[in-house]
């Protein structure tokens, strides 16, 4: 009885050895994500292997499992309201991670019946960077908002002096039989004002401007069905007195008579 040996190409042997080596290095790491303050599990945390496209999400108990390759792998953790965190895996098979609250994001102040923290509001909220509009060559505040925020349509207001811009916040609807209005509710310094009062404001006088859309505007009741534009004007601050002055001059060209 004779045994025949089949020659295996050298390249195939090398590939098989590499495959066995990779399988030996790859392992599944499990863990749990906790809130650093309350020590409660954090759900819906995105867990990924740095430098790869491998990702997973923690469950309701904060638990996760993800395959890693090698002892030098680094896991990255990210979630809304928490600080981004990275942790080296090493030779561990189980990891416990504590995430700290992102206090900067959660304490962002939104103007609404006084001031509220961003975490206490629900719905769509947009803010305007007043530094971007205070030097615009426009005749009213409404025209300065054109193209500044998603979901806020601005038309007119630049054709002639004294004409106000028309502002419509996304998804307007009318429930009254007489046609109603598509205009949003204007609140300036915690007082409900008219559209004319809003447009009479100079952009340099505005400290913060916030637009509440959809359910976020419901805090103002039925009058806010078309959204709310909140404005807080600048106030005096402690410190040295500062005086600023702006001016502009236009020279009219005369046609020559021949």
Secondary structure, 3 states (H helix, E strand, C coil): CCCCCCCCCHHHHHHHHHHHHHHHHEEEEEEEEEECCCCCECCCCEEEECCCCCEEECCCCCEEEEEEECCCCEEEEECCCECCEEEECCCCCEEEEEECECHHHHCCEEECCCEEEHHHCCCEEEEECHHHCCCCCCCCCHHHHCCCCCCEEEECCCCCCCCCCEEEECCCCCCCCCCCCCCCEEEECCEEECHHHHHCCCHHHEEEEEEEEHHHHHHHHHHHCCCEEEEEECCCCCCCCCCCCCCCCCCCCCCCCC
